């Protein structure tokens, strides 16, 4: 799945934010590619590819966990695919 994570603002340290997000990703979910995507007015979103077993269910728990990280304003699932 691909998630777009929007920081609270342009002043958020994205390197630190990525490390915080990595630390809260639940067991059974692997992190793939991480990209930065310019949005507007200096704001940069983080696009993160995550891989998890279908038996763990949908994406709600991941969205809630990542949204709870300080500095995260919004989490959006852009794509989900099956392997």
PDB file with one MODEL, atoms N, CA, C and O in Angstrom:
MODEL        1
ATOM      1  N   UNK A   1       0.843  -1.168   0.000  1.00  0.00           N
ATOM      2  CA  UNK A   1       0.000   0.000   0.000  1.00  0.00           C
ATOM      3  C   UNK A   1       0.891   1.234   0.000  1.00  0.00           C
ATOM      4  O   UNK A   1       2.029   1.197   0.467  1.00  0.00           O
ATOM      5  N   UNK A   2       0.363   2.303  -0.521  1.00  0.00           N
ATOM      6  CA  UNK A   2       1.084   3.576  -0.514  1.00  0.00           C
ATOM      7  C   UNK A   2       0.280   4.571   0.301  1.00  0.00           C
ATOM      8  O   UNK A   2      -0.924   4.736   0.103  1.00  0.00           O
ATOM      9  N   UNK A   3       0.978   5.238   1.233  1.00  0.00           N
ATOM     10  CA  UNK A   3       0.337   6.249   2.067  1.00  0.00           C
ATOM     11  C   UNK A   3       1.020   7.591   1.843  1.00  0.00           C
ATOM     12  O   UNK A   3       2.239   7.671   1.689  1.00  0.00           O
ATOM     13  N   UNK A   4       0.205   8.644   1.829  1.00  0.00           N
ATOM     14  CA  UNK A   4       0.736  10.002   1.784  1.00  0.00           C
ATOM     15  C   UNK A   4       0.546  10.588   3.179  1.00  0.00           C
ATOM     16  O   UNK A   4      -0.563  10.604   3.713  1.00  0.00           O
ATOM     17  N   UNK A   5       1.635  11.065   3.755  1.00  0.00           N
ATOM     18  CA  UNK A   5       1.607  11.615   5.111  1.00  0.00           C
ATOM     19  C   UNK A   5       1.941  13.096   5.026  1.00  0.00           C
ATOM     20  O   UNK A   5       3.018  13.479   4.568  1.00  0.00           O
ATOM     21  N   UNK A   6       1.004  13.920   5.475  1.00  0.00           N
ATOM     22  CA  UNK A   6       1.192  15.363   5.445  1.00  0.00           C
ATOM     23  C   UNK A   6       1.669  15.842   6.810  1.00  0.00           C
ATOM     24  O   UNK A   6       1.042  15.535   7.824  1.00  0.00           O
ATOM     25  N   UNK A   7       2.769  16.591   6.851  1.00  0.00           N
ATOM     26  CA  UNK A   7       3.228  17.160   8.122  1.00  0.00           C
ATOM     27  C   UNK A   7       2.366  18.349   8.515  1.00  0.00           C
ATOM     28  O   UNK A   7       1.623  18.893   7.698  1.00  0.00           O
ATOM     29  N   UNK A   8       2.478  18.748   9.795  1.00  0.00           N
ATOM     30  CA  UNK A   8       1.729  19.895  10.316  1.00  0.00           C
ATOM     31  C   UNK A   8       2.086  21.204   9.611  1.00  0.00           C
ATOM     32  O   UNK A   8       1.250  22.101   9.504  1.00  0.00           O
ATOM     33  N   UNK A   9       3.311  21.310   9.138  1.00  0.00           N
ATOM     34  CA  UNK A   9       3.727  22.547   8.486  1.00  0.00           C
ATOM     35  C   UNK A   9       5.112  22.411   7.895  1.00  0.00           C
ATOM     36  O   UNK A   9       5.745  21.360   7.996  1.00  0.00           O
ATOM     37  N   UNK A  10       5.580  23.489   7.275  1.00  0.00           N
ATOM     38  CA  UNK A  10       6.882  23.470   6.608  1.00  0.00           C
ATOM     39  C   UNK A  10       8.037  23.397   7.600  1.00  0.00           C
ATOM     40  O   UNK A  10       9.148  23.023   7.225  1.00  0.00           O
ATOM     41  N   UNK A  11       7.791  23.747   8.852  1.00  0.00           N
ATOM     42  CA  UNK A  11       8.866  23.762   9.850  1.00  0.00           C
ATOM     43  C   UNK A  11       9.152  22.380  10.446  1.00  0.00           C
ATOM     44  O   UNK A  11      10.115  22.223  11.196  1.00  0.00           O
ATOM     45  N   UNK A  12       8.334  21.388  10.124  1.00  0.00           N
ATOM     46  CA  UNK A  12       8.516  20.032  10.666  1.00  0.00           C
ATOM     47  C   UNK A  12       9.761  19.397  10.046  1.00  0.00           C
ATOM     48  O   UNK A  12       9.929  19.409   8.827  1.00  0.00           O
ATOM     49  N   UNK A  13      10.624  18.845  10.886  1.00  0.00           N
ATOM     50  CA  UNK A  13      11.830  18.139  10.440  1.00  0.00           C
ATOM     51  C   UNK A  13      11.399  16.785   9.870  1.00  0.00           C
ATOM     52  O   UNK A  13      11.037  15.879  10.621  1.00  0.00           O
ATOM     53  N   UNK A  14      11.437  16.648   8.541  1.00  0.00           N
ATOM     54  CA  UNK A  14      10.934  15.443   7.897  1.00  0.00           C
ATOM     55  C   UNK A  14      11.769  14.207   8.212  1.00  0.00           C
ATOM     56  O   UNK A  14      11.223  13.109   8.321  1.00  0.00           O
ATOM     57  N   UNK A  15      13.090  14.368   8.362  1.00  0.00           N
ATOM     58  CA  UNK A  15      13.928  13.217   8.722  1.00  0.00           C
ATOM     59  C   UNK A  15      13.514  12.662  10.076  1.00  0.00           C
ATOM     60  O   UNK A  15      13.380  11.449  10.241  1.00  0.00           O
ATOM     61  N   UNK A  16      13.312  13.543  11.035  1.00  0.00           N
ATOM     62  CA  UNK A  16      12.873  13.140  12.367  1.00  0.00           C
ATOM     63  C   UNK A  16      11.471  12.532  12.316  1.00  0.00           C
ATOM     64  O   UNK A  16      11.197  11.539  12.990  1.00  0.00           O
ATOM     65  N   UNK A  17      10.591  13.127  11.521  1.00  0.00           N
ATOM     66  CA  UNK A  17       9.228  12.629  11.400  1.00  0.00           C
ATOM     67  C   UNK A  17       9.216  11.205  10.834  1.00  0.00           C
ATOM     68  O   UNK A  17       8.480  10.348  11.325  1.00  0.00           O
ATOM     69  N   UNK A  18      10.019  10.956   9.816  1.00  0.00           N
ATOM     70  CA  UNK A  18      10.100   9.613   9.234  1.00  0.00           C
ATOM     71  C   UNK A  18      10.581   8.611  10.279  1.00  0.00           C
ATOM     72  O   UNK A  18      10.045   7.507  10.371  1.00  0.00           O
ATOM     73  N   UNK A  19      11.583   8.986  11.064  1.00  0.00           N
ATOM     74  CA  UNK A  19      12.091   8.078  12.099  1.00  0.00           C
ATOM     75  C   UNK A  19      11.018   7.791  13.154  1.00  0.00           C
ATOM     76  O   UNK A  19      10.892   6.658  13.618  1.00  0.00           O
ATOM     77  N   UNK A  20      10.252   8.810  13.529  1.00  0.00           N
ATOM     78  CA  UNK A  20       9.168   8.612  14.497  1.00  0.00           C
ATOM     79  C   UNK A  20       8.099   7.673  13.930  1.00  0.00           C
ATOM     80  O   UNK A  20       7.589   6.803  14.636  1.00  0.00           O
ATOM     81  N   UNK A  21       7.772   7.857  12.663  1.00  0.00           N
ATOM     82  CA  UNK A  21       6.766   7.003  12.023  1.00  0.00           C
ATOM     83  C   UNK A  21       7.270   5.559  11.969  1.00  0.00           C
ATOM     84  O   UNK A  21       6.531   4.626  12.285  1.00  0.00           O
ATOM     85  N   UNK A  22       8.521   5.381  11.569  1.00  0.00           N
ATOM     86  CA  UNK A  22       9.099   4.027  11.520  1.00  0.00           C
ATOM     87  C   UNK A  22       9.019   3.339  12.879  1.00  0.00           C
ATOM     88  O   UNK A  22       8.802   2.129  12.953  1.00  0.00           O
ATOM     89  N   UNK A  23       9.193   4.101  13.948  1.00  0.00           N
ATOM     90  CA  UNK A  23       9.215   3.509  15.288  1.00  0.00           C
ATOM     91  C   UNK A  23       7.835   3.045  15.766  1.00  0.00           C
ATOM     92  O   UNK A  23       7.750   2.247  16.700  1.00  0.00           O
ATOM     93  N   UNK A  24       6.755   3.530  15.146  1.00  0.00           N
ATOM     94  CA  UNK A  24       5.413   3.147  15.586  1.00  0.00           C
ATOM     95  C   UNK A  24       4.721   2.167  14.638  1.00  0.00           C
ATOM     96  O   UNK A  24       3.619   1.701  14.926  1.00  0.00           O
ATOM     97  N   UNK A  25       5.355   1.857  13.519  1.00  0.00           N
ATOM     98  CA  UNK A  25       4.766   0.901  12.579  1.00  0.00           C
ATOM     99  C   UNK A  25       4.657  -0.453  13.274  1.00  0.00           C
ATOM    100  O   UNK A  25       5.654  -0.955  13.792  1.00  0.00           O
ATOM    101  N   UNK A  26       3.469  -1.053  13.297  1.00  0.00           N
ATOM    102  CA  UNK A  26       3.285  -2.316  14.023  1.00  0.00           C
ATOM    103  C   UNK A  26       4.055  -3.481  13.405  1.00  0.00           C
ATOM    104  O   UNK A  26       4.374  -3.484  12.216  1.00  0.00           O
ATOM    105  N   UNK A  27       4.336  -4.453  14.240  1.00  0.00           N
ATOM    106  CA  UNK A  27       5.016  -5.667  13.793  1.00  0.00           C
ATOM    107  C   UNK A  27       4.158  -6.346  12.730  1.00  0.00           C
ATOM    108  O   UNK A  27       2.931  -6.359  12.820  1.00  0.00           O
ATOM    109  N   UNK A  28       4.816  -6.902  11.731  1.00  0.00           N
ATOM    110  CA  UNK A  28       4.091  -7.541  10.636  1.00  0.00           C
ATOM    111  C   UNK A  28       3.882  -6.617   9.462  1.00  0.00           C
ATOM    112  O   UNK A  28       3.327  -7.022   8.441  1.00  0.00           O
ATOM    113  N   UNK A  29       4.320  -5.378   9.597  1.00  0.00           N
ATOM    114  CA  UNK A  29       4.230  -4.406   8.504  1.00  0.00           C
ATOM    115  C   UNK A  29       5.646  -3.971   8.154  1.00  0.00           C
ATOM    116  O   UNK A  29       6.390  -3.485   9.006  1.00  0.00           O
ATOM    117  N   UNK A  30       6.010  -4.154   6.881  1.00  0.00           N
ATOM    118  CA  UNK A  30       7.350  -3.787   6.421  1.00  0.00           C
ATOM    119  C   UNK A  30       7.293  -2.472   5.663  1.00  0.00           C
ATOM    120  O   UNK A  30       6.314  -2.165   4.982  1.00  0.00           O
ATOM    121  N   UNK A  31       8.365  -1.704   5.799  1.00  0.00           N
ATOM    122  CA  UNK A  31       8.465  -0.409   5.124  1.00  0.00           C
ATOM    123  C   UNK A  31       9.279  -0.583   3.857  1.00  0.00           C
ATOM    124  O   UNK A  31      10.393  -1.107   3.886  1.00  0.00           O
ATOM    125  N   UNK A  32       8.715  -0.139   2.750  1.00  0.00           N
ATOM    126  CA  UNK A  32       9.407  -0.176   1.467  1.00  0.00           C
ATOM    127  C   UNK A  32      10.006   1.196   1.181  1.00  0.00           C
ATOM    128  O   UNK A  32      10.671   1.786   2.033  1.00  0.00           O
ATOM    129  N   UNK A  33       9.765   1.687  -0.013  1.00  0.00           N
ATOM    130  CA  UNK A  33      10.321   2.974  -0.437  1.00  0.00           C
ATOM    131  C   UNK A  33       9.665   4.132   0.323  1.00  0.00           C
ATOM    132  O   UNK A  33       8.478   4.105   0.647  1.00  0.00           O
ATOM    133  N   UNK A  34      10.491   5.147   0.591  1.00  0.00           N
ATOM    134  CA  UNK A  34      10.009   6.380   1.212  1.00  0.00           C
ATOM    135  C   UNK A  34      10.448   7.523   0.310  1.00  0.00           C
ATOM    136  O   UNK A  34      11.631   7.657  -0.005  1.00  0.00           O
ATOM    137  N   UNK A  35       9.494   8.343  -0.102  1.00  0.00           N
ATOM    138  CA  UNK A  35       9.790   9.467  -0.986  1.00  0.00           C
ATOM    139  C   UNK A  35       9.254  10.755  -0.383  1.00  0.00           C
ATOM    140  O   UNK A  35       8.383  10.740   0.488  1.00  0.00           O
ATOM    141  N   UNK A  36       9.786  11.857  -0.861  1.00  0.00           N
ATOM    142  CA  UNK A  36       9.268  13.178  -0.499  1.00  0.00           C
ATOM    143  C   UNK A  36       8.611  13.765  -1.730  1.00  0.00           C
ATOM    144  O   UNK A  36       9.161  13.704  -2.830  1.00  0.00           O
ATOM    145  N   UNK A  37       7.429  14.336  -1.541  1.00  0.00           N
ATOM    146  CA  UNK A  37       6.670  14.874  -2.653  1.00  0.00           C
ATOM    147  C   UNK A  37       6.285  16.321  -2.360  1.00  0.00           C
ATOM    148  O   UNK A  37       5.498  16.581  -1.450  1.00  0.00           O
ATOM    149  N   UNK A  38       6.836  17.268  -3.127  1.00  0.00           N
ATOM    150  CA  UNK A  38       6.450  18.666  -2.936  1.00  0.00           C
ATOM    151  C   UNK A  38       4.952  18.837  -3.162  1.00  0.00           C
ATOM    152  O   UNK A  38       4.386  18.281  -4.104  1.00  0.00           O
ATOM    153  N   UNK A  39       4.313  19.621  -2.276  1.00  0.00           N
ATOM    154  CA  UNK A  39       2.877  19.831  -2.378  1.00  0.00           C
ATOM    155  C   UNK A  39       2.623  21.269  -2.847  1.00  0.00           C
ATOM    156  O   UNK A  39       2.170  21.476  -3.972  1.00  0.00           O
ATOM    157  N   UNK A  40       2.910  22.259  -1.999  1.00  0.00           N
ATOM    158  CA  UNK A  40       2.729  23.673  -2.339  1.00  0.00           C
ATOM    159  C   UNK A  40       3.284  24.537  -1.222  1.00  0.00           C
ATOM    160  O   UNK A  40       3.302  24.124  -0.063  1.00  0.00           O
ATOM    161  N   UNK A  41       3.732  25.720  -1.563  1.00  0.00           N
ATOM    162  CA  UNK A  41       4.190  26.714  -0.595  1.00  0.00           C
ATOM    163  C   UNK A  41       5.262  26.170   0.352  1.00  0.00           C
ATOM    164  O   UNK A  41       5.294  26.534   1.528  1.00  0.00           O
ATOM    165  N   UNK A  42       6.133  25.307  -0.155  1.00  0.00           N
ATOM    166  CA  UNK A  42       7.216  24.757   0.648  1.00  0.00           C
ATOM    167  C   UNK A  42       6.846  23.523   1.454  1.00  0.00           C
ATOM    168  O   UNK A  42       7.708  22.931   2.103  1.00  0.00           O
ATOM    169  N   UNK A  43       5.587  23.126   1.425  1.00  0.00           N
ATOM    170  CA  UNK A  43       5.147  21.938   2.159  1.00  0.00           C
ATOM    171  C   UNK A  43       5.523  20.688   1.374  1.00  0.00           C
ATOM    172  O   UNK A  43       5.308  20.613   0.164  1.00  0.00           O
ATOM    173  N   UNK A  44       6.081  19.722   2.066  1.00  0.00           N
ATOM    174  CA  UNK A  44       6.511  18.478   1.435  1.00  0.00           C
ATOM    175  C   UNK A  44       5.842  17.311   2.152  1.00  0.00           C
ATOM    176  O   UNK A  44       5.921  17.188   3.374  1.00  0.00           O
ATOM    177  N   UNK A  45       5.184  16.456   1.372  1.00  0.00           N
ATOM    178  CA  UNK A  45       4.528  15.263   1.916  1.00  0.00           C
ATOM    179  C   UNK A  45       5.505  14.093   1.871  1.00  0.00           C
ATOM    180  O   UNK A  45       6.449  14.085   1.081  1.00  0.00           O
ATOM    181  N   UNK A  46       5.264  13.116   2.723  1.00  0.00           N
ATOM    182  CA  UNK A  46       6.038  11.879   2.728  1.00  0.00           C
ATOM    183  C   UNK A  46       5.161  10.801   2.113  1.00  0.00           C
ATOM    184  O   UNK A  46       4.034  10.585   2.559  1.00  0.00           O
ATOM    185  N   UNK A  47       5.674  10.124   1.089  1.00  0.00           N
ATOM    186  CA  UNK A  47       4.978   8.976   0.504  1.00  0.00           C
ATOM    187  C   UNK A  47       5.721   7.736   0.957  1.00  0.00           C
ATOM    188  O   UNK A  47       6.935   7.627   0.787  1.00  0.00           O
ATOM    189  N   UNK A  48       4.985   6.805   1.534  1.00  0.00           N
ATOM    190  CA  UNK A  48       5.595   5.629   2.129  1.00  0.00           C
ATOM    191  C   UNK A  48       4.894   4.379   1.606  1.00  0.00           C
ATOM    192  O   UNK A  48       3.668   4.274   1.646  1.00  0.00           O
ATOM    193  N   UNK A  49       5.696   3.434   1.114  1.00  0.00           N
ATOM    194  CA  UNK A  49       5.152   2.144   0.699  1.00  0.00           C
ATOM    195  C   UNK A  49       5.273   1.177   1.865  1.00  0.00           C
ATOM    196  O   UNK A  49       6.352   1.005   2.433  1.00  0.00           O
ATOM    197  N   UNK A  50       4.173   0.557   2.212  1.00  0.00           N
ATOM    198  CA  UNK A  50       4.125  -0.386   3.319  1.00  0.00           C
ATOM    199  C   UNK A  50       3.614  -1.725   2.804  1.00  0.00           C
ATOM    200  O   UNK A  50       2.740  -1.780   1.938  1.00  0.00           O
ATOM    201  N   UNK A  51       4.166  -2.790   3.343  1.00  0.00           N
ATOM    202  CA  UNK A  51       3.794  -4.138   2.943  1.00  0.00           C
ATOM    203  C   UNK A  51       3.355  -4.885   4.187  1.00  0.00           C
ATOM    204  O   UNK A  51       4.062  -4.910   5.194  1.00  0.00           O
ATOM    205  N   UNK A  52       2.166  -5.500   4.108  1.00  0.00           N
ATOM    206  CA  UNK A  52       1.697  -6.269   5.256  1.00  0.00           C
ATOM    207  C   UNK A  52       0.842  -7.431   4.781  1.00  0.00           C
ATOM    208  O   UNK A  52       0.256  -7.406   3.699  1.00  0.00           O
ATOM    209  N   UNK A  53       0.793  -8.432   5.616  1.00  0.00           N
ATOM    210  CA  UNK A  53       0.005  -9.620   5.325  1.00  0.00           C
ATOM    211  C   UNK A  53      -1.477  -9.266   5.364  1.00  0.00           C
ATOM    212  O   UNK A  53      -1.925  -8.526   6.240  1.00  0.00           O
ATOM    213  N   UNK A  54      -2.229  -9.797   4.414  1.00  0.00           N
ATOM    214  CA  UNK A  54      -3.665  -9.514   4.348  1.00  0.00           C
ATOM    215  C   UNK A  54      -4.405  -9.962   5.599  1.00  0.00           C
ATOM    216  O   UNK A  54      -5.449  -9.403   5.936  1.00  0.00           O
ATOM    217  N   UNK A  55      -3.878 -10.960   6.284  1.00  0.00           N
ATOM    218  CA  UNK A  55      -4.557 -11.469   7.476  1.00  0.00           C
ATOM    219  C   UNK A  55      -4.609 -10.431   8.600  1.00  0.00           C
ATOM    220  O   UNK A  55      -5.383 -10.584   9.545  1.00  0.00           O
ATOM    221  N   UNK A  56      -3.796  -9.380   8.506  1.00  0.00           N
ATOM    222  CA  UNK A  56      -3.789  -8.329   9.526  1.00  0.00           C
ATOM    223  C   UNK A  56      -4.938  -7.341   9.339  1.00  0.00           C
ATOM    224  O   UNK A  56      -5.152  -6.460  10.173  1.00  0.00           O
ATOM    225  N   UNK A  57      -5.674  -7.494   8.241  1.00  0.00           N
ATOM    226  CA  UNK A  57      -6.847  -6.643   8.028  1.00  0.00           C
ATOM    227  C   UNK A  57      -6.551  -5.426   7.177  1.00  0.00           C
ATOM    228  O   UNK A  57      -5.574  -5.394   6.429  1.00  0.00           O
ATOM    229  N   UNK A  58      -7.404  -4.428   7.301  1.00  0.00           N
ATOM    230  CA  UNK A  58      -7.329  -3.218   6.486  1.00  0.00           C
ATOM    231  C   UNK A  58      -6.234  -2.264   6.924  1.00  0.00           C
ATOM    232  O   UNK A  58      -5.226  -2.669   7.503  1.00  0.00           O
ATOM    233  N   UNK A  59      -6.450  -0.997   6.638  1.00  0.00           N
ATOM    234  CA  UNK A  59      -5.438   0.019   6.897  1.00  0.00           C
ATOM    235  C   UNK A  59      -5.780   0.946   8.058  1.00  0.00           C
ATOM    236  O   UNK A  59      -4.979   1.811   8.414  1.00  0.00           O
ATOM    237  N   UNK A  60      -6.948   0.776   8.646  1.00  0.00           N
ATOM    238  CA  UNK A  60      -7.400   1.699   9.695  1.00  0.00           C
ATOM    239  C   UNK A  60      -6.409   1.817  10.848  1.00  0.00           C
ATOM    240  O   UNK A  60      -6.122   2.920  11.313  1.00  0.00           O
ATOM    241  N   UNK A  61      -5.889   0.685  11.309  1.00  0.00           N
ATOM    242  CA  UNK A  61      -4.957   0.730  12.445  1.00  0.00           C
ATOM    243  C   UNK A  61      -3.679   1.477  12.093  1.00  0.00           C
ATOM    244  O   UNK A  61      -3.146   2.217  12.919  1.00  0.00           O
ATOM    245  N   UNK A  62      -3.184   1.289  10.874  1.00  0.00           N
ATOM    246  CA  UNK A  62      -1.981   2.009  10.443  1.00  0.00           C
ATOM    247  C   UNK A  62      -2.243   3.512  10.352  1.00  0.00           C
ATOM    248  O   UNK A  62      -1.429   4.321  10.800  1.00  0.00           O
ATOM    249  N   UNK A  63      -3.372   3.873   9.776  1.00  0.00           N
ATOM    250  CA  UNK A  63      -3.716   5.289   9.651  1.00  0.00           C
ATOM    251  C   UNK A  63      -3.810   5.955  11.025  1.00  0.00           C
ATOM    252  O   UNK A  63      -3.300   7.058  11.222  1.00  0.00           O
ATOM    253  N   UNK A  64      -4.460   5.282  11.966  1.00  0.00           N
ATOM    254  CA  UNK A  64      -4.605   5.842  13.317  1.00  0.00           C
ATOM    255  C   UNK A  64      -3.257   5.950  14.024  1.00  0.00           C
ATOM    256  O   UNK A  64      -2.983   6.949  14.688  1.00  0.00           O
ATOM    257  N   UNK A  65      -2.421   4.932  13.884  1.00  0.00           N
ATOM    258  CA  UNK A  65      -1.109   4.923  14.538  1.00  0.00           C
ATOM    259  C   UNK A  65      -0.229   6.040  14.003  1.00  0.00           C
ATOM    260  O   UNK A  65       0.406   6.756  14.778  1.00  0.00           O
ATOM    261  N   UNK A  66      -0.185   6.194  12.693  1.00  0.00           N
ATOM    262  CA  UNK A  66       0.657   7.230  12.082  1.00  0.00           C
ATOM    263  C   UNK A  66       0.087   8.615  12.380  1.00  0.00           C
ATOM    264  O   UNK A  66       0.848   9.549  12.632  1.00  0.00           O
ATOM    265  N   UNK A  67      -1.239   8.761  12.355  1.00  0.00           N
ATOM    266  CA  UNK A  67      -1.871  10.055  12.642  1.00  0.00           C
ATOM    267  C   UNK A  67      -1.569  10.545  14.046  1.00  0.00           C
ATOM    268  O   UNK A  67      -1.554  11.751  14.294  1.00  0.00           O
ATOM    269  N   UNK A  68      -1.328   9.617  14.968  1.00  0.00           N
ATOM    270  CA  UNK A  68      -1.063   9.980  16.360  1.00  0.00           C
ATOM    271  C   UNK A  68       0.353  10.511  16.583  1.00  0.00           C
ATOM    272  O   UNK A  68       0.648  11.049  17.650  1.00  0.00           O
ATOM    273  N   UNK A  69       1.230  10.366  15.588  1.00  0.00           N
ATOM    274  CA  UNK A  69       2.609  10.857  15.724  1.00  0.00           C
ATOM    275  C   UNK A  69       2.600  12.377  15.693  1.00  0.00           C
ATOM    276  O   UNK A  69       1.959  12.988  14.837  1.00  0.00           O
ATOM    277  N   UNK A  70       3.318  12.980  16.636  1.00  0.00           N
ATOM    278  CA  UNK A  70       3.400  14.440  16.686  1.00  0.00           C
ATOM    279  C   UNK A  70       4.055  14.968  15.413  1.00  0.00           C
ATOM    280  O   UNK A  70       5.113  14.487  15.005  1.00  0.00           O
ATOM    281  N   UNK A  71       3.429  15.945  14.800  1.00  0.00           N
ATOM    282  CA  UNK A  71       3.947  16.528  13.564  1.00  0.00           C
ATOM    283  C   UNK A  71       3.209  16.048  12.332  1.00  0.00           C
ATOM    284  O   UNK A  71       3.411  16.588  11.245  1.00  0.00           O
ATOM    285  N   UNK A  72       2.348  15.036  12.480  1.00  0.00           N
ATOM    286  CA  UNK A  72       1.555  14.522  11.360  1.00  0.00           C
ATOM    287  C   UNK A  72       0.196  15.210  11.375  1.00  0.00           C
ATOM    288  O   UNK A  72      -0.516  15.185  12.379  1.00  0.00           O
ATOM    289  N   UNK A  73      -0.153  15.825  10.244  1.00  0.00           N
ATOM    290  CA  UNK A  73      -1.441  16.498  10.133  1.00  0.00           C
ATOM    291  C   UNK A  73      -2.495  15.588   9.514  1.00  0.00           C
ATOM    292  O   UNK A  73      -3.661  15.626   9.908  1.00  0.00           O
ATOM    293  N   UNK A  74      -2.085  14.764   8.541  1.00  0.00           N
ATOM    294  CA  UNK A  74      -3.056  13.954   7.811  1.00  0.00           C
ATOM    295  C   UNK A  74      -2.373  12.733   7.217  1.00  0.00           C
ATOM    296  O   UNK A  74      -1.211  12.794   6.814  1.00  0.00           O
ATOM    297  N   UNK A  75      -3.101  11.623   7.165  1.00  0.00           N
ATOM    298  CA  UNK A  75      -2.627  10.395   6.533  1.00  0.00           C
ATOM    299  C   UNK A  75      -3.677   9.971   5.517  1.00  0.00           C
ATOM    300  O   UNK A  75      -4.864   9.893   5.834  1.00  0.00           O
ATOM    301  N   UNK A  76      -3.235   9.696   4.296  1.00  0.00           N
ATOM    302  CA  UNK A  76      -4.148   9.298   3.234  1.00  0.00           C
ATOM    303  C   UNK A  76      -3.614   8.041   2.556  1.00  0.00           C
ATOM    304  O   UNK A  76      -2.455   8.002   2.142  1.00  0.00           O
ATOM    305  N   UNK A  77      -4.444   7.028   2.443  1.00  0.00           N
ATOM    306  CA  UNK A  77      -4.061   5.821   1.713  1.00  0.00           C
ATOM    307  C   UNK A  77      -4.293   6.117   0.237  1.00  0.00           C
ATOM    308  O   UNK A  77      -5.419   6.380  -0.184  1.00  0.00           O
ATOM    309  N   UNK A  78      -3.214   6.072  -0.546  1.00  0.00           N
ATOM    310  CA  UNK A  78      -3.329   6.371  -1.972  1.00  0.00           C
ATOM    311  C   UNK A  78      -3.598   5.121  -2.808  1.00  0.00           C
ATOM    312  O   UNK A  78      -4.291   5.184  -3.823  1.00  0.00           O
ATOM    313  N   UNK A  79      -3.042   3.980  -2.373  1.00  0.00           N
ATOM    314  CA  UNK A  79      -3.182   2.773  -3.165  1.00  0.00           C
ATOM    315  C   UNK A  79      -3.027   1.544  -2.276  1.00  0.00           C
ATOM    316  O   UNK A  79      -2.185   1.512  -1.379  1.00  0.00           O
ATOM    317  N   UNK A  80      -3.848   0.544  -2.537  1.00  0.00           N
ATOM    318  CA  UNK A  80      -3.731  -0.747  -1.877  1.00  0.00           C
ATOM    319  C   UNK A  80      -3.749  -1.800  -2.973  1.00  0.00           C
ATOM    320  O   UNK A  80      -4.611  -1.770  -3.852  1.00  0.00           O
ATOM    321  N   UNK A  81      -2.806  -2.728  -2.926  1.00  0.00           N
ATOM    322  CA  UNK A  81      -2.791  -3.806  -3.909  1.00  0.00           C
ATOM    323  C   UNK A  81      -2.557  -5.128  -3.209  1.00  0.00           C
ATOM    324  O   UNK A  81      -2.056  -5.170  -2.086  1.00  0.00           O
ATOM    325  N   UNK A  82      -2.920  -6.194  -3.872  1.00  0.00           N
ATOM    326  CA  UNK A  82      -2.740  -7.533  -3.330  1.00  0.00           C
ATOM    327  C   UNK A  82      -1.590  -8.206  -4.045  1.00  0.00           C
ATOM    328  O   UNK A  82      -1.330  -7.961  -5.223  1.00  0.00           O
ATOM    329  N   UNK A  83      -0.906  -9.063  -3.303  1.00  0.00           N
ATOM    330  CA  UNK A  83       0.214  -9.784  -3.904  1.00  0.00           C
ATOM    331  C   UNK A  83      -0.167 -11.219  -4.167  1.00  0.00           C
ATOM    332  O   UNK A  83       0.647 -11.992  -4.673  1.00  0.00           O
TER     333      UNK A  83
ENDMDL
END
